[in-house]
Amino acid sequence: MSYVFIFITAVFVNNIVLSQFLGICPFLGVSKKISTALGMGFAVMFVMTIATIVTFLIYHALLLPFNLEYMMTVAFILLIASFVQMVEIIIKKVSPPLYQALGIFLPLITTNCAVLGIAILTIQKNYTLLSGVCYALANAVGFTLAIVIFAGIRERLAYTKIPTALKGTPIALITASLLPMAFMGFAGIGH
């Protein structure tokens, strides 16, 4: 499978948020401003890519040779939690405003099922290390694209006249449910 094909299908056709519904918590929680959504997207991009590399290596170097495949989920969760702590420390030092803007959602990357899901799917799909990195990066780009588009729509909705009953979370959920339909036009690419 070519890397371009992996990349395009992961970003547009099988978008991790809009098609596979992984990572919904940060998608809804950090999407009120484009700047915050972009920061979260880059943090997820970094964590997802590095976590996939490390989990791939750990799986093939330790878990598989010693028949410990059943420990995959636990091992992957521990590795991802460690990386999130590292990213949190780096963002706190490099960009305090972004750290404040992300707030509680930065530690939520630890429990972001998209990061764990991609690490596990890379193993399940029998990707090579390079294919797995391409797959992880593409899914992170897809996550970032989805969250930034959603944040842009939510920013515009703040200036739109909306019935009182739909303001806030209801209109966000309606918008989130309509956004995957825009990506359905890419469904023919994957076949």
Stockholm file with secondary structure:
# STOCKHOLM 1.0

chainA/1-191         MSYVFIFITAVFVNNIVLSQFLGICPFLGVSKKISTALGMGFAVMFVMTIATIVTFLIYHALLLPFNLEYMMTVAFILLIASFVQMVEIIIKKVSPPLYQALGIFLPLITTNCAVLGIAILTIQKNYTLLSGVCYALANAVGFTLAIVIFAGIRERLAYTKIPTALKGTPIALITASLLPMAFMGFAGIGH
#=GR chainA/1-191 SS CCHHHHHHIIIIISCTTTTTCCSHHHHHHSCSSHHHHHHHHHHHHHHHHHHHHHHHHHIIIIITTTTCGGGHHHHHHHHHHHHHHHHHHHHHHHCHHHHHHHGGGTGGGGGCHHHHHHHHHHHHTTCCHHHHHHHHHHHHHHHHHHHHHHHHHHHHHTTSCCCGGGTTHHHHHHHHHHHHHHHGGGGGGGC
#=GC SS_cons         CCHHHHHHIIIIISCTTTTTCCSHHHHHHSCSSHHHHHHHHHHHHHHHHHHHHHHHHHIIIIITTTTCGGGHHHHHHHHHHHHHHHHHHHHHHHCHHHHHHHGGGTGGGGGCHHHHHHHHHHHHTTCCHHHHHHHHHHHHHHHHHHHHHHHHHHHHHTTSCCCGGGTTHHHHHHHHHHHHHHHGGGGGGGC
//
